[in-house]
């Protein structure tokens, strides 16, 4: 049961992070209200790092900012490490 909930959570947070990058890029082009960077980073931090990374490169958004170009891939590696450790220890 826990694994199913975790899978759904990760799917939702990654889709949300991806979508947030797309929405923010669209708003940036139209010079409208933007999604704060801390919200974009929070979505990545709480499990959406793959969606955020995909959003960065699909929408070509925030790729010049060091915090994003280094931080998001680092989060991906860290989160993948946690998943690998979990599965090797408990399965």
PDB file of N, CA, C and O in Angstrom:
ATOM      1  N   UNK A   1       0.821  -1.195   0.000  1.00  0.00           N
ATOM      2  CA  UNK A   1       0.000   0.000   0.000  1.00  0.00           C
ATOM      3  C   UNK A   1       0.871   1.267   0.000  1.00  0.00           C
ATOM      4  O   UNK A   1       0.593   2.221  -0.727  1.00  0.00           O
ATOM      5  N   UNK A   2       1.924   1.261   0.823  1.00  0.00           N
ATOM      6  CA  UNK A   2       2.814   2.418   0.907  1.00  0.00           C
ATOM      7  C   UNK A   2       3.446   2.717  -0.452  1.00  0.00           C
ATOM      8  O   UNK A   2       3.530   3.876  -0.858  1.00  0.00           O
ATOM      9  N   UNK A   3       3.886   1.679  -1.148  1.00  0.00           N
ATOM     10  CA  UNK A   3       4.563   1.870  -2.427  1.00  0.00           C
ATOM     11  C   UNK A   3       3.626   2.480  -3.469  1.00  0.00           C
ATOM     12  O   UNK A   3       4.043   3.321  -4.266  1.00  0.00           O
ATOM     13  N   UNK A   4       2.362   2.056  -3.463  1.00  0.00           N
ATOM     14  CA  UNK A   4       1.404   2.612  -4.422  1.00  0.00           C
ATOM     15  C   UNK A   4       1.180   4.100  -4.165  1.00  0.00           C
ATOM     16  O   UNK A   4       1.118   4.900  -5.098  1.00  0.00           O
ATOM     17  N   UNK A   5       1.061   4.456  -2.900  1.00  0.00           N
ATOM     18  CA  UNK A   5       0.871   5.865  -2.540  1.00  0.00           C
ATOM     19  C   UNK A   5       2.106   6.674  -2.931  1.00  0.00           C
ATOM     20  O   UNK A   5       1.987   7.776  -3.466  1.00  0.00           O
ATOM     21  N   UNK A   6       3.281   6.129  -2.665  1.00  0.00           N
ATOM     22  CA  UNK A   6       4.527   6.814  -3.015  1.00  0.00           C
ATOM     23  C   UNK A   6       4.640   7.004  -4.522  1.00  0.00           C
ATOM     24  O   UNK A   6       5.039   8.074  -4.983  1.00  0.00           O
ATOM     25  N   UNK A   7       4.292   5.980  -5.294  1.00  0.00           N
ATOM     26  CA  UNK A   7       4.352   6.089  -6.748  1.00  0.00           C
ATOM     27  C   UNK A   7       3.419   7.178  -7.267  1.00  0.00           C
ATOM     28  O   UNK A   7       3.797   7.957  -8.141  1.00  0.00           O
ATOM     29  N   UNK A   8       2.210   7.232  -6.736  1.00  0.00           N
ATOM     30  CA  UNK A   8       1.251   8.255  -7.158  1.00  0.00           C
ATOM     31  C   UNK A   8       1.765   9.636  -6.757  1.00  0.00           C
ATOM     32  O   UNK A   8       1.702  10.576  -7.550  1.00  0.00           O
ATOM     33  N   UNK A   9       2.274   9.762  -5.533  1.00  0.00           N
ATOM     34  CA  UNK A   9       2.813  11.044  -5.067  1.00  0.00           C
ATOM     35  C   UNK A   9       3.937  11.518  -5.988  1.00  0.00           C
ATOM     36  O   UNK A   9       3.946  12.672  -6.416  1.00  0.00           O
ATOM     37  N   UNK A  10       4.882  10.630  -6.289  1.00  0.00           N
ATOM     38  CA  UNK A  10       6.016  11.017  -7.129  1.00  0.00           C
ATOM     39  C   UNK A  10       5.570  11.388  -8.540  1.00  0.00           C
ATOM     40  O   UNK A  10       6.111  12.320  -9.134  1.00  0.00           O
ATOM     41  N   UNK A  11       4.601  10.674  -9.075  1.00  0.00           N
ATOM     42  CA  UNK A  11       4.085  11.006 -10.402  1.00  0.00           C
ATOM     43  C   UNK A  11       3.450  12.397 -10.384  1.00  0.00           C
ATOM     44  O   UNK A  11       3.685  13.203 -11.284  1.00  0.00           O
ATOM     45  N   UNK A  12       2.658  12.671  -9.372  1.00  0.00           N
ATOM     46  CA  UNK A  12       1.966  13.965  -9.281  1.00  0.00           C
ATOM     47  C   UNK A  12       2.954  15.108  -9.079  1.00  0.00           C
ATOM     48  O   UNK A  12       2.854  16.134  -9.751  1.00  0.00           O
ATOM     49  N   UNK A  13       3.903  14.946  -8.166  1.00  0.00           N
ATOM     50  CA  UNK A  13       4.847  16.036  -7.880  1.00  0.00           C
ATOM     51  C   UNK A  13       5.764  16.296  -9.076  1.00  0.00           C
ATOM     52  O   UNK A  13       6.124  17.444  -9.336  1.00  0.00           O
ATOM     53  N   UNK A  14       6.142  15.251  -9.800  1.00  0.00           N
ATOM     54  CA  UNK A  14       6.984  15.445 -10.976  1.00  0.00           C
ATOM     55  C   UNK A  14       6.220  16.111 -12.109  1.00  0.00           C
ATOM     56  O   UNK A  14       6.762  16.977 -12.796  1.00  0.00           O
ATOM     57  N   UNK A  15       4.970  15.717 -12.312  1.00  0.00           N
ATOM     58  CA  UNK A  15       4.148  16.393 -13.323  1.00  0.00           C
ATOM     59  C   UNK A  15       3.912  17.846 -12.936  1.00  0.00           C
ATOM     60  O   UNK A  15       3.924  18.732 -13.790  1.00  0.00           O
ATOM     61  N   UNK A  16       3.697  18.086 -11.652  1.00  0.00           N
ATOM     62  CA  UNK A  16       3.486  19.457 -11.184  1.00  0.00           C
ATOM     63  C   UNK A  16       4.740  20.298 -11.403  1.00  0.00           C
ATOM     64  O   UNK A  16       4.647  21.428 -11.883  1.00  0.00           O
ATOM     65  N   UNK A  17       5.899  19.769 -11.062  1.00  0.00           N
ATOM     66  CA  UNK A  17       7.150  20.510 -11.247  1.00  0.00           C
ATOM     67  C   UNK A  17       7.376  20.811 -12.725  1.00  0.00           C
ATOM     68  O   UNK A  17       7.739  21.929 -13.088  1.00  0.00           O
ATOM     69  N   UNK A  18       7.159  19.812 -13.570  1.00  0.00           N
ATOM     70  CA  UNK A  18       7.303  20.005 -15.015  1.00  0.00           C
ATOM     71  C   UNK A  18       6.367  21.111 -15.492  1.00  0.00           C
ATOM     72  O   UNK A  18       6.776  22.015 -16.220  1.00  0.00           O
ATOM     73  N   UNK A  19       5.117  21.027 -15.076  1.00  0.00           N
ATOM     74  CA  UNK A  19       4.128  22.024 -15.464  1.00  0.00           C
ATOM     75  C   UNK A  19       4.458  23.410 -14.958  1.00  0.00           C
ATOM     76  O   UNK A  19       4.244  24.398 -15.660  1.00  0.00           O
ATOM     77  N   UNK A  20       4.978  23.492 -13.741  1.00  0.00           N
ATOM     78  CA  UNK A  20       5.339  24.786 -13.176  1.00  0.00           C
ATOM     79  C   UNK A  20       6.414  25.471 -14.012  1.00  0.00           C
ATOM     80  O   UNK A  20       6.358  26.684 -14.217  1.00  0.00           O
ATOM     81  N   UNK A  21       7.385  24.712 -14.492  1.00  0.00           N
ATOM     82  CA  UNK A  21       8.428  25.301 -15.328  1.00  0.00           C
ATOM     83  C   UNK A  21       7.848  25.786 -16.649  1.00  0.00           C
ATOM     84  O   UNK A  21       8.236  26.842 -17.149  1.00  0.00           O
ATOM     85  N   UNK A  22       6.920  25.019 -17.216  1.00  0.00           N
ATOM     86  CA  UNK A  22       6.276  25.436 -18.459  1.00  0.00           C
ATOM     87  C   UNK A  22       5.444  26.693 -18.282  1.00  0.00           C
ATOM     88  O   UNK A  22       5.496  27.605 -19.108  1.00  0.00           O
ATOM     89  N   UNK A  23       4.679  26.735 -17.203  1.00  0.00           N
ATOM     90  CA  UNK A  23       3.840  27.908 -16.925  1.00  0.00           C
ATOM     91  C   UNK A  23       4.707  29.137 -16.676  1.00  0.00           C
ATOM     92  O   UNK A  23       4.421  30.223 -17.181  1.00  0.00           O
ATOM     93  N   UNK A  24       5.775  28.955 -15.888  1.00  0.00           N
ATOM     94  CA  UNK A  24       6.644  30.089 -15.580  1.00  0.00           C
ATOM     95  C   UNK A  24       7.323  30.621 -16.842  1.00  0.00           C
ATOM     96  O   UNK A  24       7.464  31.834 -17.001  1.00  0.00           O
ATOM     97  N   UNK A  25       7.742  29.737 -17.730  1.00  0.00           N
ATOM     98  CA  UNK A  25       8.365  30.175 -18.983  1.00  0.00           C
ATOM     99  C   UNK A  25       7.361  30.942 -19.841  1.00  0.00           C
ATOM    100  O   UNK A  25       7.689  31.975 -20.426  1.00  0.00           O
ATOM    101  N   UNK A  26       6.149  30.428 -19.908  1.00  0.00           N
ATOM    102  CA  UNK A  26       5.112  31.107 -20.679  1.00  0.00           C
ATOM    103  C   UNK A  26       4.834  32.501 -20.116  1.00  0.00           C
ATOM    104  O   UNK A  26       4.693  33.466 -20.866  1.00  0.00           O
ATOM    105  N   UNK A  27       4.759  32.592 -18.812  1.00  0.00           N
ATOM    106  CA  UNK A  27       4.514  33.890 -18.177  1.00  0.00           C
ATOM    107  C   UNK A  27       5.695  34.835 -18.375  1.00  0.00           C
ATOM    108  O   UNK A  27       5.508  36.041 -18.537  1.00  0.00           O
ATOM    109  N   UNK A  28       6.900  34.293 -18.363  1.00  0.00           N
ATOM    110  CA  UNK A  28       8.092  35.129 -18.563  1.00  0.00           C
ATOM    111  C   UNK A  28       8.085  35.746 -19.961  1.00  0.00           C
ATOM    112  O   UNK A  28       8.438  36.913 -20.131  1.00  0.00           O
ATOM    113  N   UNK A  29       7.688  34.969 -20.946  1.00  0.00           N
ATOM    114  CA  UNK A  29       7.636  35.475 -22.316  1.00  0.00           C
ATOM    115  C   UNK A  29       6.630  36.607 -22.463  1.00  0.00           C
ATOM    116  O   UNK A  29       6.842  37.545 -23.231  1.00  0.00           O
ATOM    117  N   UNK A  30       5.522  36.509 -21.714  1.00  0.00           N
ATOM    118  CA  UNK A  30       4.452  37.509 -21.812  1.00  0.00           C
ATOM    119  C   UNK A  30       4.589  38.612 -20.758  1.00  0.00           C
ATOM    120  O   UNK A  30       3.711  39.465 -20.625  1.00  0.00           O
ATOM    121  N   UNK A  31       5.693  38.589 -20.013  1.00  0.00           N
ATOM    122  CA  UNK A  31       5.973  39.569 -18.957  1.00  0.00           C
ATOM    123  C   UNK A  31       4.808  39.676 -17.975  1.00  0.00           C
ATOM    124  O   UNK A  31       4.325  40.765 -17.668  1.00  0.00           O
ATOM    125  N   UNK A  32       4.377  38.523 -17.499  1.00  0.00           N
ATOM    126  CA  UNK A  32       3.289  38.469 -16.527  1.00  0.00           C
ATOM    127  C   UNK A  32       3.840  37.997 -15.191  1.00  0.00           C
ATOM    128  O   UNK A  32       5.035  37.735 -15.052  1.00  0.00           O
ATOM    129  N   UNK A  33       2.937  37.892 -14.196  1.00  0.00           N
ATOM    130  CA  UNK A  33       3.317  37.435 -12.865  1.00  0.00           C
ATOM    131  C   UNK A  33       3.976  36.063 -12.961  1.00  0.00           C
ATOM    132  O   UNK A  33       3.494  35.191 -13.684  1.00  0.00           O
ATOM    133  N   UNK A  34       5.077  35.871 -12.233  1.00  0.00           N
ATOM    134  CA  UNK A  34       5.885  34.656 -12.333  1.00  0.00           C
ATOM    135  C   UNK A  34       5.740  33.799 -11.092  1.00  0.00           C
ATOM    136  O   UNK A  34       5.344  34.278 -10.030  1.00  0.00           O
ATOM    137  N   UNK A  35       6.065  32.532 -11.241  1.00  0.00           N
ATOM    138  CA  UNK A  35       6.121  31.614 -10.113  1.00  0.00           C
ATOM    139  C   UNK A  35       7.455  31.883  -9.401  1.00  0.00           C
ATOM    140  O   UNK A  35       8.504  31.864 -10.045  1.00  0.00           O
ATOM    141  N   UNK A  36       7.433  32.131  -8.097  1.00  0.00           N
ATOM    142  CA  UNK A  36       8.690  32.401  -7.383  1.00  0.00           C
ATOM    143  C   UNK A  36       9.680  31.228  -7.498  1.00  0.00           C
ATOM    144  O   UNK A  36       9.288  30.062  -7.496  1.00  0.00           O
ATOM    145  N   UNK A  37      10.961  31.569  -7.597  1.00  0.00           N
ATOM    146  CA  UNK A  37      11.990  30.545  -7.731  1.00  0.00           C
ATOM    147  C   UNK A  37      11.959  29.562  -6.567  1.00  0.00           C
ATOM    148  O   UNK A  37      12.214  28.373  -6.761  1.00  0.00           O
ATOM    149  N   UNK A  38      11.653  30.032  -5.372  1.00  0.00           N
ATOM    150  CA  UNK A  38      11.642  29.120  -4.226  1.00  0.00           C
ATOM    151  C   UNK A  38      10.545  28.072  -4.358  1.00  0.00           C
ATOM    152  O   UNK A  38      10.688  26.966  -3.835  1.00  0.00           O
ATOM    153  N   UNK A  39       9.449  28.396  -5.047  1.00  0.00           N
ATOM    154  CA  UNK A  39       8.398  27.387  -5.275  1.00  0.00           C
ATOM    155  C   UNK A  39       8.844  26.363  -6.306  1.00  0.00           C
ATOM    156  O   UNK A  39       8.561  25.172  -6.172  1.00  0.00           O
ATOM    157  N   UNK A  40       9.537  26.824  -7.326  1.00  0.00           N
ATOM    158  CA  UNK A  40      10.077  25.888  -8.314  1.00  0.00           C
ATOM    159  C   UNK A  40      11.069  24.933  -7.643  1.00  0.00           C
ATOM    160  O   UNK A  40      11.050  23.726  -7.885  1.00  0.00           O
ATOM    161  N   UNK A  41      11.928  25.492  -6.805  1.00  0.00           N
ATOM    162  CA  UNK A  41      12.908  24.670  -6.101  1.00  0.00           C
ATOM    163  C   UNK A  41      12.244  23.750  -5.076  1.00  0.00           C
ATOM    164  O   UNK A  41      12.683  22.615  -4.888  1.00  0.00           O
ATOM    165  N   UNK A  42      11.201  24.226  -4.421  1.00  0.00           N
ATOM    166  CA  UNK A  42      10.494  23.402  -3.440  1.00  0.00           C
ATOM    167  C   UNK A  42       9.851  22.194  -4.108  1.00  0.00           C
ATOM    168  O   UNK A  42       9.876  21.093  -3.558  1.00  0.00           O
ATOM    169  N   UNK A  43       9.279  22.392  -5.283  1.00  0.00           N
ATOM    170  CA  UNK A  43       8.677  21.266  -6.006  1.00  0.00           C
ATOM    171  C   UNK A  43       9.742  20.210  -6.318  1.00  0.00           C
ATOM    172  O   UNK A  43       9.484  19.011  -6.214  1.00  0.00           O
ATOM    173  N   UNK A  44      10.928  20.662  -6.696  1.00  0.00           N
ATOM    174  CA  UNK A  44      12.025  19.726  -6.966  1.00  0.00           C
ATOM    175  C   UNK A  44      12.487  19.051  -5.683  1.00  0.00           C
ATOM    176  O   UNK A  44      12.729  17.844  -5.664  1.00  0.00           O
ATOM    177  N   UNK A  45      12.608  19.816  -4.628  1.00  0.00           N
ATOM    178  CA  UNK A  45      13.087  19.287  -3.352  1.00  0.00           C
ATOM    179  C   UNK A  45      12.162  18.216  -2.782  1.00  0.00           C
ATOM    180  O   UNK A  45      12.630  17.235  -2.203  1.00  0.00           O
ATOM    181  N   UNK A  46      10.870  18.397  -2.941  1.00  0.00           N
ATOM    182  CA  UNK A  46       9.910  17.462  -2.364  1.00  0.00           C
ATOM    183  C   UNK A  46       9.596  16.286  -3.282  1.00  0.00           C
ATOM    184  O   UNK A  46       8.517  15.700  -3.198  1.00  0.00           O
ATOM    185  N   UNK A  47      10.536  15.944  -4.154  1.00  0.00           N
ATOM    186  CA  UNK A  47      10.401  14.734  -4.956  1.00  0.00           C
ATOM    187  C   UNK A  47      10.216  14.970  -6.433  1.00  0.00           C
ATOM    188  O   UNK A  47      10.154  14.010  -7.201  1.00  0.00           O
ATOM    189  N   UNK A  48      10.126  16.211  -6.858  1.00  0.00           N
ATOM    190  CA  UNK A  48       9.879  16.493  -8.266  1.00  0.00           C
ATOM    191  C   UNK A  48      11.113  16.892  -9.050  1.00  0.00           C
ATOM    192  O   UNK A  48      11.011  17.639 -10.023  1.00  0.00           O
ATOM    193  N   UNK A  49      12.270  16.410  -8.646  1.00  0.00           N
ATOM    194  CA  UNK A  49      13.505  16.842  -9.305  1.00  0.00           C
ATOM    195  C   UNK A  49      13.589  16.379 -10.760  1.00  0.00           C
ATOM    196  O   UNK A  49      14.100  17.116 -11.604  1.00  0.00           O
ATOM    197  N   UNK A  50      13.109  15.195 -11.069  1.00  0.00           N
ATOM    198  CA  UNK A  50      13.147  14.739 -12.464  1.00  0.00           C
ATOM    199  C   UNK A  50      12.207  15.569 -13.330  1.00  0.00           C
ATOM    200  O   UNK A  50      12.562  15.931 -14.452  1.00  0.00           O
ATOM    201  N   UNK A  51      11.032  15.872 -12.832  1.00  0.00           N
ATOM    202  CA  UNK A  51      10.102  16.721 -13.567  1.00  0.00           C
ATOM    203  C   UNK A  51      10.654  18.121 -13.750  1.00  0.00           C
ATOM    204  O   UNK A  51      10.499  18.722 -14.813  1.00  0.00           O
ATOM    205  N   UNK A  52      11.301  18.641 -12.712  1.00  0.00           N
ATOM    206  CA  UNK A  52      11.902  19.969 -12.792  1.00  0.00           C
ATOM    207  C   UNK A  52      13.033  19.984 -13.811  1.00  0.00           C
ATOM    208  O   UNK A  52      13.143  20.917 -14.607  1.00  0.00           O
ATOM    209  N   UNK A  53      13.866  18.960 -13.787  1.00  0.00           N
ATOM    210  CA  UNK A  53      14.981  18.880 -14.736  1.00  0.00           C
ATOM    211  C   UNK A  53      14.459  18.774 -16.168  1.00  0.00           C
ATOM    212  O   UNK A  53      14.965  19.441 -17.071  1.00  0.00           O
ATOM    213  N   UNK A  54      13.457  17.943 -16.364  1.00  0.00           N
ATOM    214  CA  UNK A  54      12.852  17.823 -17.697  1.00  0.00           C
ATOM    215  C   UNK A  54      12.247  19.159 -18.118  1.00  0.00           C
ATOM    216  O   UNK A  54      12.413  19.581 -19.263  1.00  0.00           O
ATOM    217  N   UNK A  55      11.554  19.822 -17.210  1.00  0.00           N
ATOM    218  CA  UNK A  55      10.952  21.120 -17.517  1.00  0.00           C
ATOM    219  C   UNK A  55      11.984  22.171 -17.867  1.00  0.00           C
ATOM    220  O   UNK A  55      11.768  22.996 -18.755  1.00  0.00           O
ATOM    221  N   UNK A  56      13.107  22.140 -17.168  1.00  0.00           N
ATOM    222  CA  UNK A  56      14.172  23.104 -17.456  1.00  0.00           C
ATOM    223  C   UNK A  56      14.638  22.983 -18.903  1.00  0.00           C
ATOM    224  O   UNK A  56      14.822  23.988 -19.591  1.00  0.00           O
ATOM    225  N   UNK A  57      14.825  21.757 -19.353  1.00  0.00           N
ATOM    226  CA  UNK A  57      15.397  21.565 -20.681  1.00  0.00           C
ATOM    227  C   UNK A  57      14.358  21.520 -21.789  1.00  0.00           C
ATOM    228  O   UNK A  57      14.649  21.938 -22.909  1.00  0.00           O
ATOM    229  N   UNK A  58      13.172  21.034 -21.518  1.00  0.00           N
ATOM    230  CA  UNK A  58      12.118  21.053 -22.539  1.00  0.00           C
ATOM    231  C   UNK A  58      11.704  22.485 -22.840  1.00  0.00           C
ATOM    232  O   UNK A  58      11.537  22.859 -24.001  1.00  0.00           O
ATOM    233  N   UNK A  59      11.539  23.291 -21.785  1.00  0.00           N
ATOM    234  CA  UNK A  59      11.099  24.667 -21.967  1.00  0.00           C
ATOM    235  C   UNK A  59      12.258  25.665 -22.049  1.00  0.00           C
ATOM    236  O   UNK A  59      12.040  26.862 -22.232  1.00  0.00           O
ATOM    237  N   UNK A  60      13.479  25.169 -21.913  1.00  0.00           N
ATOM    238  CA  UNK A  60      14.684  26.016 -21.909  1.00  0.00           C
ATOM    239  C   UNK A  60      14.516  27.166 -20.929  1.00  0.00           C
ATOM    240  O   UNK A  60      14.620  28.340 -21.282  1.00  0.00           O
ATOM    241  N   UNK A  61      14.254  26.789 -19.701  1.00  0.00           N
ATOM    242  CA  UNK A  61      13.935  27.777 -18.676  1.00  0.00           C
ATOM    243  C   UNK A  61      14.815  27.571 -17.449  1.00  0.00           C
ATOM    244  O   UNK A  61      14.932  26.451 -16.950  1.00  0.00           O
ATOM    245  N   UNK A  62      15.426  28.626 -16.968  1.00  0.00           N
ATOM    246  CA  UNK A  62      16.281  28.638 -15.780  1.00  0.00           C
ATOM    247  C   UNK A  62      17.582  27.856 -15.986  1.00  0.00           C
ATOM    248  O   UNK A  62      18.246  27.504 -15.011  1.00  0.00           O
ATOM    249  N   UNK A  63      17.945  27.588 -17.208  1.00  0.00           N
ATOM    250  CA  UNK A  63      19.155  26.796 -17.452  1.00  0.00           C
ATOM    251  C   UNK A  63      20.440  27.603 -17.265  1.00  0.00           C
ATOM    252  O   UNK A  63      21.517  27.020 -17.142  1.00  0.00           O
ATOM    253  N   UNK A  64      20.346  28.916 -17.242  1.00  0.00           N
ATOM    254  CA  UNK A  64      21.534  29.755 -17.029  1.00  0.00           C
ATOM    255  C   UNK A  64      21.753  30.100 -15.566  1.00  0.00           C
ATOM    256  O   UNK A  64      22.807  30.623 -15.204  1.00  0.00           O
ATOM    257  N   UNK A  65      20.785  29.817 -14.733  1.00  0.00           N
ATOM    258  CA  UNK A  65      20.913  30.110 -13.305  1.00  0.00           C
ATOM    259  C   UNK A  65      21.664  28.964 -12.621  1.00  0.00           C
ATOM    260  O   UNK A  65      21.228  27.814 -12.670  1.00  0.00           O
ATOM    261  N   UNK A  66      22.777  29.281 -11.995  1.00  0.00           N
ATOM    262  CA  UNK A  66      23.589  28.249 -11.330  1.00  0.00           C
ATOM    263  C   UNK A  66      22.782  27.454 -10.311  1.00  0.00           C
ATOM    264  O   UNK A  66      22.928  26.236 -10.215  1.00  0.00           O
ATOM    265  N   UNK A  67      21.940  28.131  -9.557  1.00  0.00           N
ATOM    266  CA  UNK A  67      21.149  27.455  -8.539  1.00  0.00           C
ATOM    267  C   UNK A  67      20.309  26.347  -9.163  1.00  0.00           C
ATOM    268  O   UNK A  67      20.126  25.294  -8.553  1.00  0.00           O
ATOM    269  N   UNK A  68      19.809  26.567 -10.347  1.00  0.00           N
ATOM    270  CA  UNK A  68      18.987  25.576 -11.026  1.00  0.00           C
ATOM    271  C   UNK A  68      19.841  24.598 -11.834  1.00  0.00           C
ATOM    272  O   UNK A  68      19.623  23.388 -11.765  1.00  0.00           O
ATOM    273  N   UNK A  69      20.810  25.107 -12.598  1.00  0.00           N
ATOM    274  CA  UNK A  69      21.596  24.234 -13.472  1.00  0.00           C
ATOM    275  C   UNK A  69      22.485  23.271 -12.696  1.00  0.00           C
ATOM    276  O   UNK A  69      22.845  22.213 -13.212  1.00  0.00           O
ATOM    277  N   UNK A  70      22.840  23.617 -11.477  1.00  0.00           N
ATOM    278  CA  UNK A  70      23.624  22.721 -10.621  1.00  0.00           C
ATOM    279  C   UNK A  70      22.727  22.063  -9.570  1.00  0.00           C
ATOM    280  O   UNK A  70      22.841  20.866  -9.306  1.00  0.00           O
ATOM    281  N   UNK A  71      21.849  22.846  -8.984  1.00  0.00           N
ATOM    282  CA  UNK A  71      21.029  22.354  -7.878  1.00  0.00           C
ATOM    283  C   UNK A  71      20.041  21.273  -8.260  1.00  0.00           C
ATOM    284  O   UNK A  71      19.909  20.280  -7.545  1.00  0.00           O
ATOM    285  N   UNK A  72      19.347  21.442  -9.366  1.00  0.00           N
ATOM    286  CA  UNK A  72      18.332  20.459  -9.765  1.00  0.00           C
ATOM    287  C   UNK A  72      18.977  19.114 -10.122  1.00  0.00           C
ATOM    288  O   UNK A  72      18.499  18.084  -9.647  1.00  0.00           O
ATOM    289  N   UNK A  73      20.038  19.076 -10.937  1.00  0.00           N
ATOM    290  CA  UNK A  73      20.676  17.776 -11.184  1.00  0.00           C
ATOM    291  C   UNK A  73      21.228  17.136  -9.902  1.00  0.00           C
ATOM    292  O   UNK A  73      21.174  15.917  -9.738  1.00  0.00           O
ATOM    293  N   UNK A  74      21.755  17.966  -9.002  1.00  0.00           N
ATOM    294  CA  UNK A  74      22.248  17.438  -7.727  1.00  0.00           C
ATOM    295  C   UNK A  74      21.105  16.807  -6.930  1.00  0.00           C
ATOM    296  O   UNK A  74      21.269  15.732  -6.352  1.00  0.00           O
ATOM    297  N   UNK A  75      19.965  17.463  -6.900  1.00  0.00           N
ATOM    298  CA  UNK A  75      18.796  16.901  -6.231  1.00  0.00           C
ATOM    299  C   UNK A  75      18.376  15.575  -6.868  1.00  0.00           C
ATOM    300  O   UNK A  75      18.002  14.637  -6.164  1.00  0.00           O
ATOM    301  N   UNK A  76      18.438  15.499  -8.184  1.00  0.00           N
ATOM    302  CA  UNK A  76      18.107  14.244  -8.881  1.00  0.00           C
ATOM    303  C   UNK A  76      19.011  13.113  -8.410  1.00  0.00           C
ATOM    304  O   UNK A  76      18.545  12.013  -8.112  1.00  0.00           O
ATOM    305  N   UNK A  77      20.295  13.394  -8.348  1.00  0.00           N
ATOM    306  CA  UNK A  77      21.259  12.378  -7.915  1.00  0.00           C
ATOM    307  C   UNK A  77      21.006  11.975  -6.464  1.00  0.00           C
ATOM    308  O   UNK A  77      21.012  10.789  -6.133  1.00  0.00           O
ATOM    309  N   UNK A  78      20.787  12.954  -5.612  1.00  0.00           N
ATOM    310  CA  UNK A  78      20.529  12.662  -4.197  1.00  0.00           C
ATOM    311  C   UNK A  78      19.248  11.859  -4.017  1.00  0.00           C
ATOM    312  O   UNK A  78      19.216  10.891  -3.257  1.00  0.00           O
ATOM    313  N   UNK A  79      18.192  12.262  -4.718  1.00  0.00           N
ATOM    314  CA  UNK A  79      16.928  11.544  -4.592  1.00  0.00           C
ATOM    315  C   UNK A  79      17.033  10.138  -5.175  1.00  0.00           C
ATOM    316  O   UNK A  79      16.450   9.202  -4.628  1.00  0.00           O
ATOM    317  N   UNK A  80      17.758   9.975  -6.265  1.00  0.00           N
ATOM    318  CA  UNK A  80      17.967   8.637  -6.825  1.00  0.00           C
ATOM    319  C   UNK A  80      18.759   7.785  -5.840  1.00  0.00           C
ATOM    320  O   UNK A  80      18.481   6.596  -5.685  1.00  0.00           O
ATOM    321  N   UNK A  81      19.736   8.381  -5.177  1.00  0.00           N
ATOM    322  CA  UNK A  81      20.509   7.656  -4.170  1.00  0.00           C
ATOM    323  C   UNK A  81      19.648   7.181  -3.015  1.00  0.00           C
ATOM    324  O   UNK A  81      19.817   6.062  -2.532  1.00  0.00           O
ATOM    325  N   UNK A  82      18.735   8.016  -2.572  1.00  0.00           N
ATOM    326  CA  UNK A  82      17.821   7.633  -1.491  1.00  0.00           C
ATOM    327  C   UNK A  82      16.955   6.463  -1.932  1.00  0.00           C
ATOM    328  O   UNK A  82      16.755   5.519  -1.169  1.00  0.00           O
ATOM    329  N   UNK A  83      16.446   6.515  -3.136  1.00  0.00           N
ATOM    330  CA  UNK A  83      15.602   5.426  -3.654  1.00  0.00           C
ATOM    331  C   UNK A  83      16.408   4.136  -3.753  1.00  0.00           C
ATOM    332  O   UNK A  83      15.924   3.072  -3.366  1.00  0.00           O
ATOM    333  N   UNK A  84      17.616   4.221  -4.259  1.00  0.00           N
ATOM    334  CA  UNK A  84      18.463   3.029  -4.390  1.00  0.00           C
ATOM    335  C   UNK A  84      18.776   2.450  -3.020  1.00  0.00           C
ATOM    336  O   UNK A  84      18.687   1.238  -2.825  1.00  0.00           O
ATOM    337  N   UNK A  85      19.139   3.297  -2.074  1.00  0.00           N
ATOM    338  CA  UNK A  85      19.408   2.814  -0.717  1.00  0.00           C
ATOM    339  C   UNK A  85      18.183   2.158  -0.103  1.00  0.00           C
ATOM    340  O   UNK A  85      18.288   1.123   0.555  1.00  0.00           O
ATOM    341  N   UNK A  86      17.037   2.754  -0.317  1.00  0.00           N
ATOM    342  CA  UNK A  86      15.797   2.196   0.231  1.00  0.00           C
ATOM    343  C   UNK A  86      15.545   0.811  -0.342  1.00  0.00           C
ATOM    344  O   UNK A  86      15.267  -0.130   0.401  1.00  0.00           O
ATOM    345  N   UNK A  87      15.642   0.682  -1.658  1.00  0.00           N
ATOM    346  CA  UNK A  87      15.339  -0.598  -2.276  1.00  0.00           C
ATOM    347  C   UNK A  87      16.377  -1.668  -1.975  1.00  0.00           C
ATOM    348  O   UNK A  87      16.025  -2.842  -1.858  1.00  0.00           O
ATOM    349  N   UNK A  88      17.643  -1.296  -1.846  1.00  0.00           N
ATOM    350  CA  UNK A  88      18.654  -2.299  -1.537  1.00  0.00           C
ATOM    351  C   UNK A  88      18.588  -2.739  -0.075  1.00  0.00           C
ATOM    352  O   UNK A  88      18.989  -3.853   0.261  1.00  0.00           O
ATOM    353  N   UNK A  89      18.086  -1.871   0.782  1.00  0.00           N
ATOM    354  CA  UNK A  89      18.003  -2.214   2.197  1.00  0.00           C
ATOM    355  C   UNK A  89      16.719  -2.956   2.547  1.00  0.00           C
ATOM    356  O   UNK A  89      16.739  -3.864   3.379  1.00  0.00           O
ATOM    357  N   UNK A  90      15.602  -2.583   1.924  1.00  0.00           N
ATOM    358  CA  UNK A  90      14.318  -3.116   2.343  1.00  0.00           C
ATOM    359  C   UNK A  90      13.704  -4.120   1.388  1.00  0.00           C
ATOM    360  O   UNK A  90      12.674  -4.709   1.717  1.00  0.00           O
ATOM    361  N   UNK A  91      14.284  -4.340   0.233  1.00  0.00           N
ATOM    362  CA  UNK A  91      13.715  -5.330  -0.701  1.00  0.00           C
ATOM    363  C   UNK A  91      14.686  -6.418  -1.038  1.00  0.00           C
ATOM    364  O   UNK A  91      14.358  -7.321  -1.808  1.00  0.00           O
TER     365      UNK A  91
END
